[in-house]
Amino acid sequence: GREHAFAWSISKSHLLDSLFIAPGNPGTAQCGTNVPLDISDNEQVIDYCVNESISLVVIGPEAPLVNGIHDAFSADARSKHIIVIGPKEEGAILEGSKDFSKQFMQRNDVPTARYETFERSTLEAGQQFLETLTSPYVLKCDGLAAGKGVLIIE
């Protein structure tokens, strides 16, 4: 996946002394050292980076970005000097919330398909909305869904 592609590409750099991948997988183990960190624990990740004198962090998965890991690096005096590649929490919300993204696109005149947002309590209204459209319908789960939050219904 994406993390393996990042690790493989970065491992080819002549500027690299060591490559640590958290938490890693069997594929990334071929590119560097997998580190069993809980990537949802910003403090644990920062502690590791500081202790290992890491100077550059590339964040692949969306969840830590939405969880504000970039902001945490910037806010911690010990890790302010570490370069973090990936959006801050405010930017990551574009990926983290389909509803927020659609609202952002509409506010900024970015072309996007017609949409409505519904919750459990408004499912009947959602059904009525679908009846006004021509199939296929694309239903998306708001929030992070590991690439599995989309249904295409004929």
DSSP file (Angstrom, degrees, kcal/mol; ACC not computed):
  #  RESIDUE AA STRUCTURE BP1 BP2  ACC     N-H-->O    O-->H-N    N-H-->O    O-->H-N    TCO  KAPPA ALPHA  PHI   PSI    X-CA   Y-CA   Z-CA
    1    1 A G     >        0   0    0      0, 0.0     4,-2.2     0, 0.0     5,-0.2   0.000 360.0 360.0 360.0-161.1    0.0    0.0    0.0
    2    2 A R  H  >  +     0   0    0      1,-0.2     4,-2.6     2,-0.2     5,-0.2   0.892 360.0  52.9 -60.0 -44.8    0.9    3.6    0.4
    3    3 A E  H  > S+     0   0    0      1,-0.2     4,-2.7     2,-0.2    -1,-0.2   0.895 109.8  48.9 -63.3 -39.1    3.1    3.2    3.4
    4    4 A H  H  > S+     0   0    0      2,-0.2     4,-3.1     1,-0.2     5,-0.2   0.916 110.4  51.3 -64.9 -41.7    5.2    0.6    1.6
    5    5 A A  H  X S+     0   0    0     -4,-2.2     4,-2.4     2,-0.2     5,-0.2   0.918 112.0  47.1 -61.4 -43.2    5.5    2.8   -1.4
    6    6 A F  H  X S+     0   0    0     -4,-2.6     4,-2.9     2,-0.2     5,-0.3   0.959 114.5  46.5 -60.3 -50.6    6.7    5.7    0.8
    7    7 A A  H  X S+     0   0    0     -4,-2.7     4,-2.4     1,-0.2    -2,-0.2   0.914 113.3  48.4 -60.7 -45.0    9.2    3.4    2.6
    8    8 A W  H  X S+     0   0    0     -4,-3.1     4,-0.6     2,-0.2    -1,-0.2   0.937 115.0  44.9 -61.3 -47.5   10.5    1.9   -0.6
    9    9 A S  H >< S+     0   0    0     -4,-2.4     3,-1.0    -5,-0.2     4,-0.2   0.928 115.2  46.3 -64.6 -46.5   11.0    5.3   -2.3
   10   10 A I  H >< S+     0   0    0     -4,-2.9     3,-1.9     1,-0.2    -1,-0.2   0.869 103.8  63.6 -64.9 -36.2   12.6    6.9    0.8
   11   11 A S  H 3< S+     0   0    0     -4,-2.4    -1,-0.2    -5,-0.3    -2,-0.2   0.709  94.8  62.2 -62.7 -18.9   14.9    4.0    1.3
   12   12 A K  T << S+     0   0    0     -3,-1.0    -1,-0.3    -4,-0.6    -2,-0.2   0.577  79.1 112.1 -81.7 -10.0   16.5    4.7   -2.1
   13   13 A S    X   -     0   0    0     -3,-1.9     3,-1.1    -4,-0.2    -3,-0.0  -0.428  61.2-149.7 -71.4 134.4   17.7    8.2   -1.0
   14   14 A H  T 3  S+     0   0    0      1,-0.2    -1,-0.1    -2,-0.2    -3,-0.0   0.591  97.5  65.8 -73.8 -10.8   21.5    8.6   -0.6
   15   15 A L  T 3  S+     0   0    0      2,-0.0     2,-0.4     0, 0.0    -1,-0.2   0.517  81.5 104.1 -84.9  -6.2   20.7   11.2    2.2
   16   16 A L    <   +     0   0    0     -3,-1.1     3,-0.1     1,-0.2    -5,-0.0  -0.623  37.3 171.7 -87.5 130.0   19.2    8.5    4.4
   17   17 A D  S    S-     0   0    0      1,-0.4     2,-0.3    -2,-0.4    -1,-0.2   0.823  75.4  -4.8 -93.9 -47.2   21.1    7.1    7.4
   18   18 A S        -     0   0    0      2,-0.0     2,-0.4    14,-0.0    -1,-0.4  -0.982  59.5-148.8-146.3 152.5   18.2    5.0    8.9
   19   19 A L        -     0   0    0     -2,-0.3    14,-3.0    -3,-0.1     2,-0.4  -0.984  12.0-173.3-129.1 121.8   14.6    4.4    8.1
   20   20 A F  E     -a   33   0A   0     -2,-0.4     2,-0.5    12,-0.2    14,-0.2  -0.943   4.7-165.2-113.2 134.1   12.1    3.6   10.8
   21   21 A I  E     -a   34   0A   0     12,-2.8    14,-3.2    -2,-0.4    -2,-0.0  -0.979  19.0-125.2-122.3 127.6    8.5    2.7    9.8
   22   22 A A  S    S-     0   0    0     -2,-0.5    16,-0.1    12,-0.2    12,-0.1  -0.977  86.0 -16.6-122.7 131.2    5.7    2.7   12.4
   23   23 A P  S    S-     0   0    0      0, 0.0    -1,-0.2     0, 0.0    -2,-0.1  -0.952  97.3-178.6 -80.9 -13.4    4.1    0.3   12.9
   24   24 A G        -     0   0    0     10,-0.2    -2,-0.1    -4,-0.1   -20,-0.0  -0.137  15.8-131.1  86.2 175.2    5.2   -1.2    9.6
   25   25 A N     >  -     0   0    0    -22,-0.0     4,-1.8    -3,-0.0     3,-0.1  -0.910  40.3 -79.6-155.2 175.6    4.3   -4.4    7.9
   26   26 A P  T  4 S+     0   0    0      0, 0.0     4,-0.4     0, 0.0     8,-0.0   0.851 128.5  50.7 -56.1 -34.6    6.2   -7.3    6.2
   27   27 A G  T >4 S+     0   0    0      1,-0.2     3,-1.2     2,-0.2     4,-0.2   0.920 109.6  48.0 -68.8 -43.4    6.7   -5.3    3.0
   28   28 A T  G >> S+     0   0    0      1,-0.3     3,-1.8     2,-0.2     4,-1.5   0.763  97.5  71.7 -70.2 -23.1    8.1   -2.2    4.8
   29   29 A A  G 3< S+     0   0    0     -4,-1.8    -1,-0.3     1,-0.3    -2,-0.2   0.749  92.0  58.8 -62.6 -22.3   10.4   -4.5    6.8
   30   30 A Q  G <4 S+     0   0    0     -3,-1.2    -1,-0.3    -4,-0.4    -2,-0.2   0.611 109.8  43.3 -79.2 -12.1   12.4   -4.9    3.6
   31   31 A C  T <4 S-     0   0    0     -3,-1.8     2,-0.2    -4,-0.2    -2,-0.2   0.680 128.2 -35.9-105.6 -24.2   13.0   -1.2    3.4
   32   32 A G  S  < S-     0   0    0     -4,-1.5     2,-0.6   -14,-0.1   -12,-0.2  -0.827  85.5 -42.2-171.0-155.4   13.9   -0.3    6.9
   33   33 A T  E     -a   20   0A   0    -14,-3.0   -12,-2.8    -2,-0.2     2,-0.3  -0.872  46.9-140.0-102.9 119.0   13.2   -1.1   10.6
   34   34 A N  E     -a   21   0A   0     -2,-0.6   -12,-0.2   -14,-0.2   -10,-0.2  -0.584  16.2-160.1 -73.9 137.8    9.5   -1.6   11.6
   35   35 A V        -     0   0    0    -14,-3.2     2,-2.7    -2,-0.3   -15,-0.0  -0.982  17.4-134.8-124.4 120.4    8.8    0.0   15.0
   36   36 A P        +     0   0    0      0, 0.0     2,-0.3     0, 0.0   -14,-0.1  -0.317  49.9 150.2 -76.5  63.7    5.7   -1.3   16.9
   37   37 A L        -     0   0    0     -2,-2.7     2,-1.1     1,-0.0    -2,-0.1  -0.644  55.1-119.4 -91.7 151.9    4.4    2.2   17.9
   38   38 A D    >   -     0   0    0     -2,-0.3     3,-2.4     1,-0.1     7,-0.3  -0.808  26.0-162.1 -85.5 101.4    0.8    3.0   18.4
   39   39 A I  T 3  S+     0   0    0     -2,-1.1    -1,-0.1     1,-0.3    30,-0.1   0.553  85.7  64.2 -70.6  -4.5    0.5    5.6   15.7
   40   40 A S  T 3  S+     0   0    0      1,-0.1     2,-0.9     2,-0.0    -1,-0.3   0.511  86.6  80.5 -89.0  -5.5   -2.7    7.0   17.3
   41   41 A D    <>  -     0   0    0     -3,-2.4     4,-2.1     1,-0.2     3,-0.3  -0.801  61.9-174.2-102.6  91.7   -0.6    8.0   20.4
   42   42 A N  H  > S+     0   0    0     -2,-0.9     4,-2.7     1,-0.2     5,-0.2   0.877  82.5  53.2 -54.7 -42.5    1.0   11.3   19.3
   43   43 A E  H  > S+     0   0    0      1,-0.2     4,-2.8     2,-0.2    -1,-0.2   0.900 108.0  50.2 -62.5 -41.8    3.1   11.4   22.5
   44   44 A Q  H  > S+     0   0    0     -3,-0.3     4,-2.1     2,-0.2    -1,-0.2   0.912 112.2  47.5 -63.2 -42.5    4.5    7.9   22.0
   45   45 A V  H  X S+     0   0    0     -4,-2.1     4,-2.4    -7,-0.3    -2,-0.2   0.928 113.5  47.5 -65.3 -45.2    5.5    8.8   18.4
   46   46 A I  H  X S+     0   0    0     -4,-2.7     4,-2.7    -5,-0.2     5,-0.2   0.931 110.2  52.5 -62.4 -45.9    7.1   12.1   19.3
   47   47 A D  H  X S+     0   0    0     -4,-2.8     4,-2.7     1,-0.2    -1,-0.2   0.924 110.9  47.7 -55.1 -46.2    9.0   10.4   22.2
   48   48 A Y  H  X S+     0   0    0     -4,-2.1     4,-2.1     1,-0.2    -1,-0.2   0.934 112.2  48.6 -62.1 -46.6   10.4    7.8   19.8
   49   49 A C  H  <>S+     0   0    0     -4,-2.4     5,-2.6     1,-0.2     4,-0.3   0.901 113.8  46.4 -62.3 -41.5   11.4   10.4   17.2
   50   50 A V  H ><5S+     0   0    0     -4,-2.7     3,-1.2     1,-0.2    -1,-0.2   0.937 113.0  49.1 -65.7 -46.7   13.1   12.6   19.8
   51   51 A N  H 3<5S+     0   0    0     -4,-2.7    -2,-0.2     1,-0.3    -1,-0.2   0.814 115.2  44.2 -64.1 -30.9   15.0    9.6   21.3
   52   52 A E  T 3<5S-     0   0    0     -4,-2.1    -1,-0.3    -5,-0.2    -2,-0.2   0.358 109.0-122.9 -94.8   4.9   16.1    8.3   17.9
   53   53 A S  T < 5 +     0   0    0     -3,-1.2     2,-0.3    -4,-0.3    -3,-0.2   0.882  44.4 178.6  54.1  42.9   17.1   11.8   16.7
   54   54 A I      < -     0   0    0     -5,-2.6    -1,-0.2    -6,-0.2     3,-0.1  -0.581  16.4-173.2 -76.6 135.4   14.8   11.5   13.7
   55   55 A S        +     0   0    0     -2,-0.3    28,-2.3     1,-0.2     2,-0.4   0.596  65.9  39.0-107.6 -14.1   14.9   14.7   11.6
   56   56 A L  E     -b   83   0B   0     26,-0.2     2,-0.4    -7,-0.1    -1,-0.2  -0.995  58.9-171.4-141.9 131.5   12.1   14.0    9.1
   57   57 A V  E     -b   84   0B   0     26,-3.0    28,-3.3    -2,-0.4     2,-0.6  -0.990   4.9-164.5-124.8 127.4    8.7   12.3    9.5
   58   58 A V  E     -b   85   0B   0     -2,-0.4     2,-0.7    26,-0.2    28,-0.2  -0.957  12.0-151.8-110.2 119.3    6.5   11.3    6.6
   59   59 A I        +     0   0    0     26,-2.5    -2,-0.0    -2,-0.6    25,-0.0  -0.821  21.3 169.8 -95.2 117.5    2.9   10.6    7.7
   60   60 A G        +     0   0    0     -2,-0.7    -1,-0.2    26,-0.1   -58,-0.0   0.923  52.6  69.5 -91.5 -57.1    1.2    8.1    5.4
   61   61 A P  S  > S-     0   0    0      0, 0.0     4,-0.7     0, 0.0     0, 0.0  -0.300  72.5-137.1 -69.0 149.2   -2.1    7.0    7.0
   62   62 A E  H  > S+     0   0    0      1,-0.2     4,-2.8     2,-0.2     3,-0.3   0.858  92.3  71.3 -71.5 -35.8   -4.9    9.5    7.4
   63   63 A A  H  > S+     0   0    0      1,-0.3     4,-2.0     2,-0.2    -1,-0.2   0.891  98.3  45.7 -55.5 -48.6   -5.9    8.6   10.9
   64   64 A P  H  4>S+     0   0    0      0, 0.0     5,-2.5     0, 0.0    -1,-0.3   0.872 113.8  51.3 -63.6 -32.5   -2.8   10.1   12.7
   65   65 A L  H ><5S+     0   0    0     -4,-0.7     3,-1.6    -3,-0.3    27,-0.2   0.935 111.2  45.8 -67.2 -45.6   -3.1   13.3   10.6
   66   66 A V  H 3<5S+     0   0    0     -4,-2.8    -1,-0.2     1,-0.3    -3,-0.2   0.822 108.2  59.5 -64.1 -30.2   -6.8   13.7   11.5
   67   67 A N  T 3<5S-     0   0    0     -4,-2.0    -1,-0.3    -5,-0.3    -2,-0.2   0.427 121.6-110.1 -78.8   0.4   -5.7   13.0   15.1
   68   68 A G  T <>5 +     0   0    0     -3,-1.6     4,-2.2    -5,-0.1    -3,-0.2   0.774  65.3 149.6  83.0  27.2   -3.4   16.0   14.9
   69   69 A I  H  ><S+     0   0    0     -5,-2.5     4,-2.2     1,-0.2     5,-0.2   0.898  74.4  51.6 -63.3 -39.0    0.0   14.4   14.9
   70   70 A H  H  > S+     0   0    0     17,-0.4     4,-2.0     1,-0.2    -1,-0.2   0.940 111.0  48.2 -61.4 -45.2    1.5   17.2   12.8
   71   71 A D  H  > S+     0   0    0      1,-0.2     4,-2.0    -6,-0.2    -1,-0.2   0.878 108.8  54.7 -60.8 -38.5    0.2   19.8   15.2
   72   72 A A  H  X S+     0   0    0     -4,-2.2     4,-1.5     2,-0.2    -1,-0.2   0.901 106.9  49.9 -65.0 -41.1    1.5   17.8   18.1
   73   73 A F  H  < S+     0   0    0     -4,-2.2     6,-0.3     1,-0.2     3,-0.2   0.923 113.0  47.4 -60.6 -43.6    5.0   17.8   16.7
   74   74 A S  H  < S+     0   0    0     -4,-2.0    -2,-0.2     1,-0.2    -1,-0.2   0.830 113.1  48.4 -67.1 -32.8    4.8   21.6   16.2
   75   75 A A  H  < S+     0   0    0     -4,-2.0     2,-0.6    -5,-0.2    -1,-0.2   0.712  93.5  84.2 -82.7 -21.6    3.5   22.2   19.7
   76   76 A D    >X  -     0   0    0     -4,-1.5     3,-1.5    -3,-0.2     4,-0.9  -0.738  69.9-148.2 -89.2 120.4    6.1   20.1   21.5
   77   77 A A  T 34 S+     0   0    0     -2,-0.6     3,-0.3     1,-0.3     4,-0.3   0.805  97.1  57.8 -56.9 -30.9    9.3   22.0   22.2
   78   78 A R  T 34 S+     0   0    0      1,-0.2    -1,-0.3     2,-0.1     3,-0.1   0.760 116.7  31.8 -71.6 -23.8   11.3   18.8   21.9
   79   79 A S  T X4 S+     0   0    0     -3,-1.5     3,-1.6    -6,-0.3    -1,-0.2   0.323  81.9 105.4-119.8   7.3   10.1   18.1   18.4
   80   80 A K  T 3< S+     0   0    0     -4,-0.9    -1,-0.1    -3,-0.3    -2,-0.1   0.819  81.5  56.2 -57.9 -30.8    9.6   21.5   16.8
   81   81 A H  T 3  S+     0   0    0     -4,-0.3     2,-0.3    -3,-0.1    -1,-0.3   0.629  84.1 101.7 -78.0 -13.6   12.7   21.1   14.7
   82   82 A I  S <  S-     0   0    0     -3,-1.6     2,-0.4    -9,-0.2   -26,-0.2  -0.574  74.8-129.0 -76.9 128.7   11.5   17.8   13.2
   83   83 A I  E     -b   56   0B   0    -28,-2.3   -26,-3.0    -2,-0.3     2,-0.5  -0.650  24.2-161.7 -77.6 127.3   10.2   18.3    9.6
   84   84 A V  E     -b   57   0B   0     -2,-0.4     2,-0.7   -28,-0.2   -26,-0.2  -0.958   6.7-155.6-116.1 123.5    6.8   16.7    9.3
   85   85 A I  E     +b   58   0B   0    -28,-3.3   -26,-2.5    -2,-0.5    -2,-0.0  -0.879  60.2  64.0 -98.7 116.8    5.4   15.9    5.8
   86   86 A G  S    S-     0   0    0     -2,-0.7    -2,-0.1   -28,-0.2   -26,-0.1  -0.539  88.0 -72.3 142.8 151.4    1.6   15.8    5.9
   87   87 A P        -     0   0    0      0, 0.0   -17,-0.4     0, 0.0   -16,-0.2  -0.237  45.7-111.0 -69.5 156.0   -1.2   18.3    6.6
   88   88 A K    >>  -     0   0    0    -18,-0.1     4,-2.6   -19,-0.1     3,-0.8  -0.286  45.5 -89.7 -72.5 171.0   -2.0   19.7   10.0
   89   89 A E  H 3> S+     0   0    0      1,-0.3     4,-1.3     2,-0.2    -1,-0.1   0.864 126.8  57.5 -54.2 -41.3   -5.3   18.6   11.6
   90   90 A E  H 34 S+     0   0    0      1,-0.2    -1,-0.3     2,-0.2     4,-0.2   0.868 113.8  38.5 -60.7 -37.5   -7.2   21.5   10.0
   91   91 A G  H X4 S+     0   0    0     -3,-0.8     3,-1.5     1,-0.2     4,-0.4   0.830 109.0  61.6 -80.3 -33.7   -6.1   20.4    6.5
   92   92 A A  H >X S+     0   0    0     -4,-2.6     4,-2.2     1,-0.3     3,-1.3   0.736  85.9  75.6 -66.2 -22.1   -6.5   16.6    7.2
   93   93 A I  H 3X S+     0   0    0     -4,-1.3     4,-2.0     1,-0.3     8,-0.3   0.776  82.0  69.7 -62.1 -24.3  -10.2   17.1    7.9
   94   94 A L  H <4 S+     0   0    0     -3,-1.5    -1,-0.3     1,-0.2     7,-0.2   0.879 111.2  31.5 -59.1 -36.7  -10.7   17.3    4.1
   95   95 A E  H <4 S+     0   0    0     -3,-1.3    -2,-0.2    -4,-0.4    -1,-0.2   0.785 118.1  57.2 -86.4 -31.1   -9.8   13.6    4.0
   96   96 A G  H  < S+     0   0    0     -4,-2.2     2,-0.4     1,-0.2    -2,-0.2   0.686 110.1  38.7 -78.6 -19.3  -11.2   12.8    7.4
   97   97 A S     X  -     0   0    0     -4,-2.0     4,-2.3    -5,-0.2    -1,-0.2  -0.934  54.8-167.9-138.0 113.7  -14.8   14.0    6.8
   98   98 A K  H  > S+     0   0    0     -2,-0.4     4,-2.6    43,-0.2     5,-0.2   0.895  95.4  53.1 -62.6 -39.6  -16.7   13.6    3.5
   99   99 A D  H  > S+     0   0    0      2,-0.2     4,-2.4     1,-0.2    -1,-0.2   0.938 109.8  46.6 -62.5 -47.6  -19.3   16.0    4.7
  100  100 A F  H  > S+     0   0    0      1,-0.2     4,-2.6     2,-0.2    -1,-0.2   0.916 112.3  52.0 -59.5 -43.4  -16.8   18.7    5.6
  101  101 A S  H  X S+     0   0    0     -4,-2.3     4,-2.6    -8,-0.3    -2,-0.2   0.916 109.7  47.8 -61.3 -44.9  -15.1   18.2    2.2
  102  102 A K  H  X S+     0   0    0     -4,-2.6     4,-2.4     2,-0.2    -1,-0.2   0.915 112.5  48.8 -64.0 -42.8  -18.3   18.6    0.3
  103  103 A Q  H  X S+     0   0    0     -4,-2.4     4,-2.6     2,-0.2    -2,-0.2   0.912 111.6  50.6 -62.0 -41.5  -19.2   21.7    2.2
  104  104 A F  H  X S+     0   0    0     -4,-2.6     4,-1.8     2,-0.2    -2,-0.2   0.922 110.1  49.6 -61.1 -45.5  -15.7   23.1    1.5
  105  105 A M  H  <>S+     0   0    0     -4,-2.6     5,-2.9     1,-0.2    -2,-0.2   0.916 112.3  47.3 -62.2 -43.3  -16.0   22.3   -2.2
  106  106 A Q  H ><5S+     0   0    0     -4,-2.4     3,-1.2     1,-0.2    -1,-0.2   0.925 111.5  50.2 -64.6 -43.7  -19.4   24.1   -2.4
  107  107 A R  H 3<5S+     0   0    0     -4,-2.6    -1,-0.2     1,-0.2    -2,-0.2   0.832 117.4  41.1 -61.7 -32.0  -18.2   27.1   -0.5
  108  108 A N  T 3<5S-     0   0    0     -4,-1.8    -1,-0.2    -5,-0.2    -2,-0.2   0.152 112.4-113.5-107.4  17.8  -15.2   27.4   -2.8
  109  109 A D  T < 5 +     0   0    0     -3,-1.2    -3,-0.2     1,-0.2    -4,-0.1   0.832  58.8 157.8  55.0  37.5  -16.9   26.7   -6.1
  110  110 A V      < -     0   0    0     -5,-2.9    -1,-0.2    -6,-0.2    -2,-0.1  -0.832  50.2-109.9 -89.0 123.3  -15.0   23.4   -6.6
  111  111 A P        +     0   0    0      0, 0.0     2,-0.3     0, 0.0    -5,-0.1  -0.280  54.8 154.4 -56.8 132.8  -17.0   21.2   -9.0
  112  112 A T        -     0   0    0     -7,-0.0     3,-0.1    -6,-0.0    -3,-0.0  -0.986  45.3 -90.9-156.4 155.5  -18.5   18.3   -7.1
  113  113 A A        -     0   0    0     -2,-0.3     0, 0.0     1,-0.1     0, 0.0  -0.289  54.8 -89.0 -66.6 154.4  -21.5   15.9   -7.5
  114  114 A R        +     0   0    0      1,-0.0     2,-0.3     2,-0.0    -1,-0.1  -0.316  59.3 171.5 -59.7 145.6  -24.7   16.8   -5.8
  115  115 A Y        -     0   0    0     -3,-0.1     2,-0.3   -13,-0.0    -1,-0.0  -0.985  27.3-165.1-154.1 162.6  -24.9   15.5   -2.3
  116  116 A E        -     0   0    0     -2,-0.3     2,-0.5     2,-0.0   -17,-0.0  -0.967  21.4-132.6-143.6 153.9  -26.8   15.4    1.0
  117  117 A T        +     0   0    0     -2,-0.3     2,-0.3   -18,-0.0    -2,-0.0  -0.932  26.2 179.1-112.8 133.0  -25.7   14.3    4.4
  118  118 A F        -     0   0    0     -2,-0.5     2,-0.2     8,-0.0     5,-0.1  -0.936  10.7-159.9-131.9 154.1  -27.9   12.0    6.5
  119  119 A E    >   -     0   0    0     -2,-0.3     3,-1.9     1,-0.0     7,-0.2  -0.693  44.8 -87.4-121.2 176.0  -27.6   10.3    9.9
  120  120 A R  G >  S+     0   0    0      1,-0.3     3,-1.2    -2,-0.2     4,-0.2   0.885 128.2  54.0 -51.1 -40.9  -29.3    7.4   11.5
  121  121 A S  G 3  S+     0   0    0      1,-0.3    -1,-0.3     2,-0.1     3,-0.1   0.622 112.9  42.9 -73.5 -11.3  -32.1    9.7   12.7
  122  122 A T  G <> S+     0   0    0     -3,-1.9     4,-1.9     1,-0.1    -1,-0.3   0.040  72.4 120.3-121.9  26.0  -32.7   11.0    9.2
  123  123 A L  H <> S+     0   0    0     -3,-1.2     4,-2.4     1,-0.2     5,-0.2   0.861  74.1  56.2 -60.4 -36.7  -32.5    7.8    7.1
  124  124 A E  H  > S+     0   0    0      1,-0.2     4,-2.2     2,-0.2    -1,-0.2   0.922 107.4  48.4 -62.9 -42.4  -36.1    8.2    5.9
  125  125 A A  H  > S+     0   0    0      1,-0.2     4,-2.1     2,-0.2    -1,-0.2   0.864 109.5  54.7 -63.6 -35.1  -35.2   11.6    4.5
  126  126 A G  H  X S+     0   0    0     -4,-1.9     4,-2.3     2,-0.2    -2,-0.2   0.911 106.8  49.6 -63.0 -43.3  -32.1   10.0    2.9
  127  127 A Q  H  X S+     0   0    0     -4,-2.4     4,-1.7     1,-0.2    -2,-0.2   0.917 110.3  50.5 -61.3 -44.1  -34.3    7.4    1.2
  128  128 A Q  H  X S+     0   0    0     -4,-2.2     4,-0.5     1,-0.2    -1,-0.2   0.885 109.2  52.0 -62.6 -38.5  -36.6   10.2   -0.1
  129  129 A F  H >< S+     0   0    0     -4,-2.1     3,-1.6     1,-0.2     4,-0.3   0.927 106.9  52.7 -62.8 -45.2  -33.5   12.1   -1.5
  130  130 A L  H >< S+     0   0    0     -4,-2.3     3,-1.6     1,-0.3    -1,-0.2   0.856 101.0  61.6 -60.0 -34.5  -32.3    9.0   -3.3
  131  131 A E  H 3< S+     0   0    0     -4,-1.7    -1,-0.3     1,-0.3    -2,-0.2   0.683  98.4  57.5 -67.2 -16.4  -35.7    8.7   -5.0
  132  132 A T  T << S+     0   0    0     -3,-1.6    -1,-0.3    -4,-0.5     2,-0.2   0.531 102.0  71.7 -87.6  -6.3  -35.1   12.1   -6.6
  133  133 A L  S <  S-     0   0    0     -3,-1.6     2,-0.4    -4,-0.3     4,-0.1  -0.620  80.1-120.2-108.1 164.9  -31.9   10.9   -8.3
  134  134 A T        -     0   0    0     -2,-0.2    -2,-0.1     2,-0.1    -3,-0.0  -0.886  51.9 -80.8-101.4 135.0  -31.1    8.5  -11.1
  135  135 A S  S    S+     0   0    0     -2,-0.4    19,-0.2    19,-0.2     2,-0.1  -0.302  93.7  75.4 -69.3 159.9  -28.9    5.5  -10.2
  136  136 A P        -     0   0    0      0, 0.0     2,-0.4     0, 0.0    18,-0.2   0.450  67.0-166.8 -79.2 154.1  -26.2    4.6   -9.8
  137  137 A Y  E     -C  153   0C   0     16,-3.1    16,-2.8    -2,-0.1     2,-0.6  -0.831  12.6-147.9-105.8 145.3  -25.9    6.2   -6.3
  138  138 A V  E     -C  152   0C   0     -2,-0.4     2,-0.5    14,-0.2    14,-0.2  -0.963  14.4-169.0-114.6 115.8  -22.6    6.6   -4.5
  139  139 A L  E     -C  151   0C   0     12,-3.0    12,-2.8    -2,-0.6     2,-0.4  -0.904   6.0-170.6-105.7 128.8  -23.0    6.3   -0.7
  140  140 A K  E     -C  150   0C   0     -2,-0.5     2,-0.4    10,-0.2    10,-0.2  -0.951  21.1-128.8-123.6 139.9  -20.1    7.4    1.4
  141  141 A C        -     0   0    0      8,-2.8     2,-0.3    -2,-0.4   -43,-0.2  -0.678  29.2-122.9 -79.6 133.0  -19.5    7.0    5.1
  142  142 A D  S    S+     0   0    0     -2,-0.4   -45,-0.2   -45,-0.1     2,-0.1  -0.602  78.3  25.4 -76.3 140.1  -18.4   10.2    6.8
  143  143 A G  S    S-     0   0    0     -2,-0.3     2,-0.3   -50,-0.1   -46,-0.1  -0.395 111.7 -33.1  98.8 179.5  -15.1    9.9    8.6
  144  144 A L        +     0   0    0     -2,-0.1   -48,-0.1     1,-0.1    -2,-0.1  -0.566  52.7 166.4 -77.9 134.6  -12.2    7.5    7.9
  145  145 A A    >   -     0   0    0     -2,-0.3     3,-2.3    -4,-0.1    -1,-0.1   0.135  53.0-111.6-136.0  19.6  -13.2    4.1    6.7
  146  146 A A  T 3  S-     0   0    0      1,-0.3    -2,-0.1     2,-0.1     0, 0.0   0.835  78.2 -56.2  52.4  38.0   -9.9    2.6    5.5
  147  147 A G  T 3  S+     0   0    0      1,-0.1    -1,-0.3     2,-0.0     3,-0.2   0.546 128.6  94.1  76.4   6.0  -11.0    2.8    1.9
  148  148 A K    <   +     0   0    0     -3,-2.3    -2,-0.1     1,-0.1    -1,-0.1   0.214  52.6  92.3-114.3  13.8  -14.1    0.7    2.6
  149  149 A G        +     0   0    0     -8,-0.1    -8,-2.8    -6,-0.1     2,-0.4   0.107  66.1  90.5 -98.2  23.4  -16.6    3.4    3.3
  150  150 A V  E     -C  140   0C   0    -10,-0.2     2,-0.4    -3,-0.2   -10,-0.2  -0.971  47.5-176.6-124.4 132.0  -18.0    3.7   -0.3
  151  151 A L  E     -C  139   0C   0    -12,-2.8   -12,-3.0    -2,-0.4     2,-0.6  -0.989  12.1-156.9-122.8 134.4  -21.0    1.8   -1.8
  152  152 A I  E     -C  138   0C   0     -2,-0.4     2,-0.5   -14,-0.2   -14,-0.2  -0.958  16.9-168.0-109.2 118.2  -22.1    2.1   -5.4
  153  153 A I  E      C  137   0C   0    -16,-2.8   -16,-3.1    -2,-0.6    -2,-0.0  -0.922 360.0 360.0-115.3 123.7  -25.7    1.1   -5.7
  154  154 A E              0   0    0     -2,-0.5   -19,-0.2   -18,-0.2    -1,-0.1   0.448 360.0 360.0 -79.2 360.0  -27.4    0.5   -9.1
